[in-house]
Amino acid sequence: MILTWLYVPGDRPEVVSKALHAGADAVIVDLEDAVSASRKEYARHATADLLGDRHPVPVHVRVNALESPWGGADLSALGGLHGLAGLRLPKISSPEQITATADRTAGTVALYALLESAIGVERAYEIARAHPALRGLSLGEADLRADLGVTSESGLDWPRSRVVVAARAAGLAPPAQSVFPDIRDLEALAASCARGRALGFLGRAAIHPRQLPVIERAYLPGPAEVSAAAEIVAAARRTPGAVALPDGRFVDPAMLAGAERIMTLSRRDAPVPS
């Protein structure tokens, strides 16, 4: 189960090496926003070299936008490397971009679409079910804010809910939250994660290792949640059919599924039930 994704610039291999041991569940090597135009080719070659080795955590790569001067070269250089756990595709706005990428990579690489525009959010469900190689959706909130002219956190609640619903409707895992840009304000990060969890997200991308423990704490269930979930699961196992808890609540299949998901999250070593 992946709760924490750590972004690291692809043109700094020494930083990538440290990131692999920083405590994240997965590392995302960024060839897009974190790398200047003059360093794109170097970053691509450095990342290709990296993907020839074994690593302690899965390594994903955010390639450049498919329509950019570098996106095609990124796919050609990285698509077939055995150390690649997934490709993050930025600025996705249509299902055709997913099918074209899947065709170029022969459907052998897990793809993750980043929706960063109003049209991308509107087409979220079409994108989510475009190809079996697509394993997840998420938002690129910096670009989305600019596109929508949003100036508050609450202004993103609808797009966030939209991408959660689209992913789940397409049978994909719950999305991870977009990055929190202020690496110093860990209290605000925790509050933002709590809001994201309430909206249905699971885990979050980070841009600094200090954010990782905050994200993990926010997304792992607390002792009270685990205790309540364990009570529901135990009651359902004791008595098939409708079960009433001591506080008067009835355990229905939806409640049981939610409790089982919490128990899985508390273990951290098993896939989350869909």
N, C-alpha and C positions, 0 to 999 in steps of 0.2 A: 504494500500500500504506500503510495507516495503522497505525503502531505506538504513537503517543502521542496521547492524548485529554486535553485540559486543561479541567477544570471551572471555571466562573466564574459568580458570582452575577448573575442577570438584572436585579436592581434597582440595579446599579452600572455604567451604560453606559460610563463612563470606564475602568473596569477591563476590561470586555469589549473595548474598542478596543485596549488594550495587549496583551491576551491573543492577539488575532488576529495579532500580530507577535512572539510570544514564542518561536516555534520549534516549537510543537506541530504534528502532522500534521492535527489537527482540534480544533475548540473546541466544548465543550458548554456552552451557556448554561442555567443551572439556575434553574428557576422553583419548584422543590420545596423541598428541605431548606435551601438556602442563603438562602431568602427568607421573612421573617416574614409572618404572616397579613395584617398591616396594609399590607404592601408588595406583595402579590400582583398587584393590578390594575395598579399602576405598572410592575412588572417585565414584565407581559404586554405592555403598550403599548410600553414601551421596546424590547422584543425584536422586536415586530412592525415597529417603525420600522427597526431594525437589519437585518432580513431583506429590506428593500426595496433594499438596496445590494449591490454586488459586494464580495467579500472574498478575501484571499489564500489562505485555507484553507477547507475545508468547515465549515459551522456546523450543529451539531445542537442540539436543545433538549430538555432533560428537563422534561416537563410535570408538573403535579401528578397525583396518583393519580386514576384515572378515577372512583372513587367519592367523591372529596373534593368540597367545594363549588366548587373552582376548575378541576378537570380538564376538564369540558365546555367551559367558556369558553376555556380554553387551546387546545383543538383547533379551536374555531370561529374563533378569531382568527389562528391560525398555519398551519393545515393547507394553505391554498392559496398560500402565499407562495413566490415563485420562489427566494428566497435560502435556503430551508430544505433542508438535505441529509438530515435524518433526525429522527425523533421518538424520544426515549428514554422508555419507558413504565415507570414505577416500580410496584413491588408487584403484579406480574402473578402470578396464581395459577390462571388457567384459560385454555384456548384461546378461549373465548367473548369474553374481553376483547380479544383480538387481532382477531378477526373483527368485533367491534363497532366498534373503532377504524378498521380498514381500510374498513368501510362508511362511516363518518363522513367519512373523508378520500378517498373514492372510489378507494382503492387506489393513489393517485398519489404517496404519500410513503413513503419507506423507514422501517420500524418496527423498533425494537430493544427487546426485552423484558428488564426487570430482575427477576430472581427473588430475592425477599427473605424467603421463608418456607419452612417445611418442605413445605407443600403445593405451593408453586410449584416446588420442586426435584423433588418426586415426579412432577409432571406435565410435567417439562421437555421430553420428546420430543413429547408432544401439543401443547404450546405451540409448539415449534419448527416444527411442520409445519401450523400452524393456517391460514396464509394466505400466498400468494406475496409479499405486501408485507412480511412479516417477514424481515429480513435478518440478524438476529443475536440471540444470547442473551448475557447476562452475569449475574453475581451482584451483589446489593447486600449486602455482607458485614456491615456494621454491624447492620442489622436482622436478618439471618440469624443472627448470633451470639446476639443477644438472644432470638430465637425458639427456638433450639436449646439455649441455656444453655451454649454452647461457651466455654471459657476458654483454649484453646491453639490455635496455628496448625495443629497436626496434626489437630485436631478438625474442620477444614474440608476436609481432603483428599478425603473421600468426596463432599460436595456439589460441590466443584470438579471432580472427575473426572466426576461425573454430568452436569454442564452441558457439559463438553467433549465427552463421548460423544454426548449428545443433539443438540448442534449439528451435529456431523459426520455422525451418522446421518441427519439431516434435510437434509443437503447444504448446510448453512450454513458460513460461514467460521469458523475457530477463534475462540473467544471471547477478549476482552481481559480482563485481570485487573481486579478491583475496586481502588479507590483504597487507597493506603497512608497512614494518617492522620498519621504523624509526619513533618513536613516537614524536621526537623533531622537525623534519623538516616538519612543516605544509605547508610551501610554496611548497615544492616538492610534498607533498601529494595532494595539490589542483591541481597542474599541471598534476599529474598522473591521477587524477579523470577526469579532462577535456579530457584527451586523451582517457580514458576508455569510457566516454560518447560518444565521437565521433565515437568510434568503435561499439557502440550499447549496451554497458552494462547499467544496471539500478541499481544504488546503490552499496554499498561496505561493506565488512566486516572490522571491526576494532579490534585492540588489546588494545586500551586505550580509555577511555571516551573523552579525549581531541581531538581525531580525528573525533568524531561524527559530530560536527557542520560544519567542513570543508567538509566532505562528503556530508552532506545534502545541503549545499550551492551550491556545484558543480553540484549536480544532479537535483536541482529544477530550473525551468526556470526563467530567469531574467525578469524584467519589460518589456524590449523591445521585448523579445520572446513572452510573454503573450499578449502584445498589437498586435503584428503582427498576432498571432494565432487567436485572437478574431476578427480581421478584416476579416480573411479568412472565419471563421465560420459564421459571420454575412452576408457576401456577398453570401455565398452558401445558406443560409436560405432565403435571399431576392429573389433570382432568381434561380429556378431549372435549371439544365443543366449546360452548359459551362458558366463560369462567368469570366470576365476580371477585375482585380484590377486596381486602378488608376495608378500604376506603370507599367502596361502593362502585368503583369503575368496572366496566365489563371489558374483558380482553377480547378484542376482535382481531381478525387477521392483519389488518393494517397496523394496529398497535403492537402486535407480536413482531411483525417485520421490522418496525422501527426499533424495538428493543433488541432484536438480534443484531441489527446494524451497529447499535451502540456497543454491544458486547464485542463485536468484531473490531471496532475502532479501539476499544480498550486494550486489545491484545497486540495490535500494531504489526502482526506478523502474518496476516491472512488477507486475501482479497475482500473488498467490501461487497456485500451482496447487492445485486441490482434491484 
